[in-house]
């Protein structure tokens, strides 16, 4: 079943804010964006109200007023592109915030593998996946690159739910026939590849053109996959052109394990390259401890990085050098990495990306020997992390021509953000909840956006659209 078309054309009026390049936000005041029934932006106008749109835009577009739904951003509200989560484990959602005292490999065995294995139960999988999708939508995530589990029926269910609930998604059945508990492993390389093909076939049957939901090849990480599985996935990538997602250089012990398991490879990145898994459609999560040689290889292959600052901090994995990656020419987006990450919010990942970059600038620790001006250069601005959350993420998932901004030709994946306006004479008994962001009126819009990034949450997300379809509304 293909994604449903919208019943009416749509006109959006008010303030539009989007990133037009790294570090640069564009503010379109009193703007008008016209979205057709297919969910595509067909006109963007400045200094245009509803009356002018009806008199000039409608005739030009061949629209009639009774066939148009109008949404107007009020004072204190603005439209912003939907967030793009480039790395998230849907089955781990029940574990968000649960880490114990673990680092990566212990955490996998203590919390992650038991939870994922339990989702062989379809009623439990439906319960978990429905909430995971709803929560991410409520935080403004319009596109998610999901890892599922090793189970084909549960993976197919995740794809079904994304399509029915309207979230744009990449859904990957996890391949792992090595280095896992006996109760949670693919039976053999042949079985692993067959299960992956079965999931691909199912997603093609429900969304033949992958308009909204696409399969993605998902070797969990190199140590969890046999050479036969990685060889097979490399061939499948060549045959299908499907994207690939996996992990790289998240943890020091993990890197040592890779070194021991693949002594014939130069480094971690070289493992993926040798098996045909490193290319322009590859999303590599974490990339904390990459060497210069690995970064150059990844840049040369045009592979992309999912930066997961919440998880990197929560599991004490390390600090990824995002500025360094960007200046290598590597595309970078943000990932929540639930449940290594503690929140389904990409906005939370954005604020943590800024804070983690500040740590790289501090004159102590691992980077203490780097000159101060070079350390300072590592810091990421509010505008830069919002770029990573939207247009940068679109580049990572291979959809930069379709989503991530408000240009004509892109699809309307957007959120309506509302910031709380403080009354001139606030009532001391007023207990209404408008969220953590208080706007007093004297702030410039750049300052309001900074307050949103560092204080905002799902209470500020009033409406969310994917491909023009309203998929979430806070009542």
PEGI-V489445 format. One record per pair of residues at least 4 apart in sequence whose C-alpha atoms are under 7 Angstrom apart, sorted by sequence separation. I is the first residue (numbers start at 1). J is the second residue. D is the distance in whole Angstrom. If there is no record, write none. Layout:
I:J:D  I:J:D
This chain:
20:24:6  35:39:6  36:40:6  48:52:6  49:53:6  50:54:6  51:55:6  52:56:6  53:57:5  54:58:5  55:59:7  56:60:6  57:61:6  58:62:6  59:63:6  63:67:7  64:68:7  73:77:5  102:106:6  103:107:6  104:108:6  105:109:7  106:110:6  107:111:6  108:112:5  109:113:6  111:115:6  112:116:6  113:117:6  114:118:6  115:119:7  121:125:6  122:126:6  123:127:6  124:128:6  125:129:6  126:130:6  127:131:7  128:132:6  129:133:6  130:134:6  131:135:6  132:136:6  133:137:6  134:138:6  135:139:6  136:140:7  137:141:5  151:155:6  152:156:6  153:157:6  154:158:6  155:159:7  156:160:6  157:161:6  158:162:6  159:163:6  160:164:6  161:165:6  162:166:6  163:167:6  180:184:6  181:185:7  187:191:6  188:192:6  189:193:6  190:194:6  191:195:6  192:196:6  193:197:6  194:198:6  195:199:6  196:200:6  197:201:6  198:202:6  199:203:6  200:204:6  201:205:6  202:206:7  203:207:6  204:208:4  207:211:7  210:214:5  220:224:6  221:225:7  225:229:6  226:230:6  227:231:6  228:232:6  229:233:6  230:234:6  231:235:6  232:236:6  233:237:6  234:238:6  235:239:6  236:240:6  237:241:5  251:255:6  252:256:6  253:257:6  254:258:6  255:259:6  256:260:6  257:261:6  258:262:6  259:263:6  266:270:6  267:271:7  269:273:6  270:274:6  271:275:7  272:276:6  273:277:6  278:282:6  290:294:6  291:295:6  292:296:6  293:297:6  294:298:6  295:299:6  296:300:6  297:301:6  298:302:6  299:303:6  308:312:6  309:313:6  310:314:6  311:315:6  312:316:6  313:317:6  321:325:6  322:326:6  323:327:6  324:328:6  325:329:7  326:330:5  337:341:5  338:342:6  345:349:7  346:350:6  347:351:6  348:352:6  349:353:6  350:354:6  351:355:6  352:356:6  353:357:6  354:358:6  355:359:7  356:360:7  357:361:7  358:362:7  364:368:5  370:374:7  371:375:6  372:376:6  373:377:6  374:378:7  380:384:6  381:385:6  382:386:6  383:387:6  384:388:6  385:389:6  386:390:6  387:391:5  388:392:4  389:393:6  390:394:6  391:395:6  392:396:6  393:397:6  394:398:6  395:399:6  399:403:6  400:404:6  406:410:7  422:426:7  443:447:6  444:448:6  445:449:6  446:450:6  447:451:6  448:452:6  449:453:6  450:454:6  451:455:6  452:456:5  456:460:6  465:469:5  466:470:7  19:24:6  20:25:6  35:40:5  36:41:7  48:53:6  53:58:6  58:63:5  73:78:6  102:107:5  107:112:7  108:113:6  119:124:6  136:141:5  137:142:6  162:167:5  180:185:6  186:191:7  225:230:6  237:242:6  265:270:6  272:277:5  273:278:5  290:295:6  298:303:5  312:317:5  313:318:6  325:330:6  326:331:6  336:341:6  338:343:7  363:368:5  370:375:6  380:385:7  387:392:6  388:393:6  394:399:5  395:400:5  443:448:6  465:470:4  466:471:7  19:25:4  20:26:6  35:41:4  36:42:7  58:64:6  119:125:5  149:155:6  162:168:7  186:192:5  204:210:7  207:213:7  219:225:7  249:255:6  265:271:6  272:278:6  312:318:6  326:332:7  338:344:7  394:400:5  464:470:6  465:471:5  18:25:5  19:26:6  34:41:6  35:42:6  148:155:6  162:169:7  178:185:7  312:319:7  336:343:7  360:367:7  403:410:6  464:471:6  17:25:7  18:26:6  33:41:7  34:42:6  99:107:7  177:185:5  259:267:7  336:344:6  402:410:5  403:411:6  464:472:5  17:26:6  34:43:5  176:185:6  177:186:5  336:345:7  391:400:7  394:403:6  401:410:7  402:411:6  463:472:6  464:473:6  17:27:5  33:43:6  34:44:6  176:186:6  177:187:7  258:268:6  336:346:6  394:404:6  403:413:6  463:473:4  16:27:6  17:28:6  33:44:5  54:65:7  177:188:6  203:214:7  335:346:7  462:473:6  463:474:6  16:28:5  32:44:6  33:45:6  159:171:6  177:189:7  203:215:6  462:474:5  15:28:6  16:29:7  32:45:5  255:268:7  336:349:6  391:404:4  15:29:5  31:45:6  32:46:6  335:349:7  361:375:4  390:404:5  391:405:6  420:434:5  437:451:6  14:29:6  15:30:6  16:31:7  31:46:4  200:215:6  334:349:7  360:375:6  361:376:5  420:435:7  437:452:6  14:30:5  15:31:6  30:46:6  31:47:6  32:48:6  422:438:6  13:30:7  14:31:5  29:46:7  30:47:5  31:48:6  175:192:6  361:378:6  420:437:6  421:438:6  422:439:6  13:31:6  14:32:7  28:46:7  29:47:7  30:48:6  155:173:6  287:305:7  360:378:6  361:379:7  419:437:6  420:438:5  421:439:5  422:440:5  437:455:6  13:32:5  30:49:7  286:305:7  419:438:7  420:439:6  421:440:6  436:455:6  437:456:6  12:32:6  13:33:7  92:112:7  248:268:7  283:303:6  284:304:6  285:305:6  286:306:6  419:439:7  436:456:6  11:32:7  12:33:5  152:173:7  280:301:6  282:303:5  283:304:5  284:305:5  285:306:5  286:307:5  357:378:6  358:379:5  11:33:6  12:34:6  279:301:5  280:302:5  281:303:6  282:304:6  283:305:6  284:306:6  285:307:6  286:308:6  357:379:5  11:34:5  92:115:7  146:169:7  148:171:7  150:173:6  173:196:6  278:301:7  279:302:6  280:303:5  283:306:6  357:380:6  10:34:6  11:35:6  92:116:7  143:167:6  144:168:7  145:169:6  146:170:6  147:171:6  148:172:6  149:173:6  150:174:5  279:303:5  435:459:5  10:35:5  91:116:6  142:167:6  143:168:5  144:169:5  145:170:5  146:171:5  147:172:5  148:173:5  149:174:5  150:175:6  217:242:7  221:246:5  269:294:6  278:303:6  307:332:7  315:340:7  354:379:7  434:459:7  435:460:6  9:35:6  10:36:6  142:168:6  143:169:5  144:170:6  145:171:6  146:172:6  147:173:7  148:174:6  173:199:7  216:242:6  217:243:6  218:244:6  220:246:6  221:247:5  304:330:6  305:331:6  306:332:6  307:333:6  308:334:6  310:336:7  311:337:6  314:340:7  354:380:5  9:36:5  147:174:6  216:243:5  217:244:5  218:245:5  219:246:6  220:247:7  303:330:7  304:331:5  305:332:5  306:333:5  307:334:5  308:335:5  314:341:7  354:381:6  9:37:5  216:244:5  217:245:6  218:246:6  302:330:7  304:332:6  305:333:6  306:334:5  307:335:6  308:336:6  8:37:6  125:154:6  129:158:6  216:245:7  299:328:6  306:335:6  308:337:6  311:340:5  7:37:6  288:318:6  299:329:6  311:341:4  6:37:5  120:151:6  130:161:7  288:319:6  299:330:5  310:341:5  354:385:7  5:37:6  6:38:6  122:154:6  288:320:4  310:342:7  353:385:7  5:38:6  116:149:6  287:320:6  288:321:7  94:128:7  120:154:6  93:128:7  119:154:7  223:258:6  350:385:5  13:49:7  150:186:7  193:229:7  248:284:6  250:286:5  350:386:7  91:128:7  244:281:6  245:282:6  246:283:6  247:284:5  248:285:6  249:286:7  250:287:6  319:356:7  91:129:7  243:281:5  244:282:5  245:283:5  246:284:5  247:285:5  248:286:6  249:287:5  250:288:6  90:129:6  93:132:6  189:228:6  193:232:7  243:282:6  244:283:6  245:284:6  246:285:6  247:286:7  248:287:5  249:288:6  250:289:7  310:349:6  350:389:7  189:229:5  249:289:5  309:349:6  234:275:6  249:290:6  308:349:7  419:460:6  90:132:6  234:276:5  310:352:6  418:460:5  152:195:6  156:199:6  169:212:6  170:213:6  171:214:6  172:215:6  175:218:6  176:219:7  234:277:5  309:352:6  346:389:7  417:460:5  418:461:7  155:199:7  159:203:7  168:212:5  169:213:5  170:214:5  171:215:5  172:216:5  174:218:5  175:219:5  176:220:6  179:223:7  180:224:7  231:275:5  309:353:6  417:461:5  418:462:7  168:213:6  169:214:6  170:215:6  171:216:6  172:217:6  173:218:6  174:219:6  175:220:6  178:223:7  179:224:5  230:275:6  416:461:6  417:462:6  156:202:7  170:216:6  172:218:5  174:220:6  178:224:5  415:461:7  416:462:6  152:199:6  177:224:6  178:225:5  309:356:7  416:463:5  176:224:5  177:225:5  178:226:6  415:463:6  416:464:6  163:212:7  176:225:5  177:226:6  415:464:4  163:213:6  175:225:7  414:464:6  415:465:6  414:465:5  413:465:5  414:466:7  412:465:7  413:466:4  159:213:7  334:388:6  412:466:6  413:467:5  323:378:5  333:388:5  334:389:6  412:467:5  413:468:7  85:141:7  90:146:6  332:388:6  333:389:6  411:467:5  412:468:5  11:68:7  83:140:6  84:141:6  88:145:6  89:146:6  90:147:6  91:148:6  9:67:6  10:68:5  11:69:6  12:70:6  13:71:6  14:72:6  15:73:7  82:140:6  83:141:4  84:142:6  85:143:6  86:144:6  87:145:5  88:146:5  89:147:5  90:148:6  91:149:7  8:67:5  9:68:5  10:69:5  11:70:5  12:71:5  13:72:5  14:73:5  82:141:6  83:142:6  84:143:5  85:144:5  86:145:5  87:146:7  88:147:6  89:148:6  333:392:5  334:393:6  8:68:5  9:69:6  10:70:6  11:71:6  12:72:6  13:73:6  82:142:5  83:143:7  84:144:6  85:145:6  332:392:6  333:393:4  8:69:6  17:78:7  331:392:7  332:393:7  16:78:6  17:79:6  18:80:6  15:78:5  16:79:5  17:80:5  18:81:6  333:396:6  14:78:7  15:79:6  16:80:6  331:395:7  332:396:6  331:396:6  251:317:5  117:184:6  250:317:6  382:450:6  113:184:7  305:396:7  304:396:5  351:453:6  351:454:6  347:453:6  283:396:7  281:398:7  104:251:7  3:163:7  87:285:7  2:206:6  1:206:5  2:207:5  141:346:7  1:207:6  139:345:5  136:344:5  3:212:7  135:344:7  136:345:7  104:315:6  103:315:5  102:315:7  103:316:7  87:306:6  86:306:6  96:338:6  97:339:7  96:339:5  95:339:6  93:338:6  96:341:7  97:342:5  92:338:6  93:339:6  96:342:5  86:333:6  88:335:6  92:339:5  96:343:6  86:334:6  87:335:4  88:336:6  89:337:6  85:334:6  86:335:5  87:336:6  88:337:4  89:338:5  85:335:5  87:337:5  88:338:5  89:339:7  85:336:6  85:346:6  83:346:6  142:413:6  140:415:6  168:466:7  167:466:7  166:466:7  84:389:6  166:471:6  83:389:6  84:390:6  165:471:7  83:390:5  86:393:6  82:390:7  81:390:6  84:393:5  84:394:7  86:397:7  139:457:7  139:458:5  138:458:6  140:461:6  139:461:6  81:404:6  138:461:7  81:405:6  140:464:6  142:466:6  82:413:5  81:413:6  82:414:4  81:414:4  82:415:6  80:414:6  81:415:6  138:472:6  79:414:7  80:415:5  137:472:6  79:415:6  80:416:6  79:416:5  78:416:6  79:417:6  77:416:7  78:417:5  77:417:5  78:418:7  77:418:4  76:418:6  77:419:6  76:419:5  76:421:7  25:383:6  24:383:6  23:383:5  23:384:4  22:384:5  23:387:7  44:408:7  22:387:6  43:408:6  42:408:5  41:408:5  42:409:6  19:387:5  41:409:5  40:409:6  41:410:6  40:410:6  41:411:6  40:411:4  41:412:6  19:391:7  39:411:6  40:412:6  39:412:6  35:412:7  19:405:7  18:405:6  18:406:7  40:467:7  39:467:4  39:468:4  35:468:7  6:468:7  6:469:6
